[in-house]
């Protein structure tokens, strides 16, 4: 899934844009294959060296880049040779979807197990117990808190969960 004929799959591209930002993503698109230093990447891609380094470490943390240290015997300096490897991006995206699914399931349980009160003026929203402690007065603007039916929120979360499960090919107990 990670590549289309003319580059990255749109989902992979969006993930990398969110992870790295526009400049970091441009770096990934322009960097040549093989091992290369961060200084060489900055020179070739015309991306600021600090952005290159930050992006490389983010890619490394997400297992989309590797590096090898090389020591100069004369000076003792260490050189880091980087290699960007997007071959694992499908697995990274799947893991992100699994995390999202788990978070949505927790949120669904929270929404199902609570009644909410909200301020019609500023949108402040709290569970019943907290609203009762505040005597149903908004902590933000002092307006009255009113019951908020969260049925639509629950339905939207259930729909999103259903789509993610279908995409991942998992049942509830598999997550």
C-alpha angles and dihedrals in degrees: 000000000000098000136045125190094273100036140297124005109258092245092052091046092052091049092051092046090054093044098045108018125232097299094046090049091050088053091054091050094050103038114107122236119264134040116328138161123248090244091054090048090052091049095046098042098036089229119140112266093235090053090048091052094045091048093048092052091048090051090047092050088053093047093247095115136036133196139201124205119225121190121214104225094209101046100023089228119146119228120198115215111200131202122189111214117182094174090105096051092104090058092045091052091048090052090050090051090050090052090049091049092051091048092049091050090053090048091049091053090049092049092047094048098049140061114215136212122198141186113245090205104053103008096243107162129193138166118262096259092054092044090052091051089053090048089244091294120133112250090209105048105002094242121137118276115229132198112272119205106221096188092113091049090051092048092049092050091047090051092049091048091050092052093047092049090050092049092048094040092231137134124218094268092050096066 
